Amino acid sequence: IAGDSVRARDFVLAQGALQGVLKNLQHSSKVSMLRNGVWALSNFCRGKPAPDFSLVSQAIPTLVQMIQSSDTEVLTDSCWALSYLSGGDSPAIETLLRASPLPPLLSLLAHHATSV
C-alpha cells in the first residue's frame, strides 16, 4: 500500500507501520521476511515529496545492517532505500552519514550483481 502513492505512504507511516517492519527485520533470519521487510522500507523512503525524515530516519540503522546481507534482493532494496534517504537536505544527509553506511556501500561497488 505504501508504494501505491505518496498519500498512502504518508498514511501508513502515520499509523506506525515502520516500527512493526523494523521489529520484524531485527528479529528474523528468514530470507523471505528480510526481502519483504526491506522492500517495504524502500517504499516508505521513496516518493516526491519525500517522506517526513524524522519518521523514516529510524530505519537507517537497520538499512545499514541490511546492506551487509548476502542476499542480492535484500542488498538491492536496501541500497535503493538509502539512495532515497540521501536525496534530502544537509541535516538529513548528515544523519545518514553518521550511521556509517559508506564502508559497506563502497564494498558493494564490486558486487557481482548489477542490480546491487
C-alpha positions in Angstrom: 0.0 0.0 0.0 2.8 2.4 0.9 4.2 2.1 -2.6 1.0 3.0 -4.3 1.1 6.7 -3.7 2.6 9.4 -1.5 -0.7 9.8 0.2 -0.9 6.1 1.0 2.8 6.1 2.1 2.3 9.0 4.5 -0.9 7.4 5.9 0.8 4.1 6.6 3.8 5.9 8.2 1.5 7.9 10.4 -0.1 4.7 11.6 3.3 3.5 12.9 3.8 0.7 10.4 7.6 1.5 10.2 8.1 0.3 13.8 6.5 -3.0 13.1 8.6 -3.6 10.0 11.8 -2.7 11.8 10.9 -5.0 14.7 10.3 -7.9 12.3 13.5 -7.3 10.5 15.5 -7.2 13.7 14.1 -10.5 14.9 14.0 -12.5 11.8 16.6 -14.5 10.0 14.3 -15.8 7.3 15.3 -14.5 3.9 11.7 -14.1 2.7 10.9 -11.9 5.7 14.1 -9.9 5.2 13.3 -9.4 1.5 9.7 -8.3 2.1 10.6 -6.1 5.0 13.4 -4.3 3.2 11.1 -3.9 0.2 8.6 -2.3 2.5 11.2 0.0 3.9 12.3 1.1 0.5 8.6 2.0 -0.3 8.4 4.0 3.0 11.5 6.0 1.9 10.7 6.8 -1.7 8.4 9.4 -3.4 8.1 13.0 -4.1 7.6 14.8 -2.0 9.9 12.9 0.3 8.5 11.3 3.4 8.9 13.0 6.8 12.6 12.4 7.5 12.0 12.3 11.3 9.8 9.2 10.7 11.9 7.3 8.2 15.3 8.1 9.7 14.5 5.4 12.3 15.1 2.9 9.5 18.7 4.0 8.9 20.5 1.6 11.4 18.5 -1.3 10.1 19.2 -0.4 6.5 22.9 -0.1 7.2 22.8 -3.6 8.8 20.9 -4.9 5.7 23.5 -3.7 3.2 25.8 -6.3 4.8 23.4 -9.1 3.8 24.5 -11.9 1.4 21.1 -11.8 -0.4 21.0 -9.8 -3.6 17.4 -8.8 -3.3 17.9 -7.5 0.3 21.0 -5.6 -0.8 19.3 -4.1 -3.8 16.2 -2.8 -1.9 18.4 -1.6 1.0 20.6 0.4 -1.4 17.5 1.9 -3.0 16.1 2.9 0.3 19.4 4.6 1.4 19.5 6.3 -2.0 16.0 7.7 -1.4 17.0 8.9 2.0 20.2 10.6 0.7 18.2 12.9 -1.5 17.2 15.2 1.3 18.6 18.3 2.8 22.0 18.6 4.5 20.8 17.6 8.0 19.2 14.5 6.6 22.4 13.6 4.8 24.5 14.2 7.9 22.2 11.9 9.9 22.6 9.3 7.2 26.4 9.6 7.2 26.6 9.3 11.0 25.3 5.8 10.6 28.5 4.9 8.7 26.9 3.4 5.6 29.9 4.3 3.3 32.3 1.4 4.1 29.7 -1.4 3.3 28.3 0.6 0.4 31.7 1.1 -1.1 32.4 -2.7 -0.9 29.2 -3.2 -2.9 30.7 -1.4 -5.9 32.5 -4.7 -6.6 29.3 -6.9 -6.2 28.7 -9.4 -8.9 25.1 -8.5 -9.4 24.5 -5.4 -11.4 21.2 -4.8 -9.6 23.1 -4.0 -6.5 
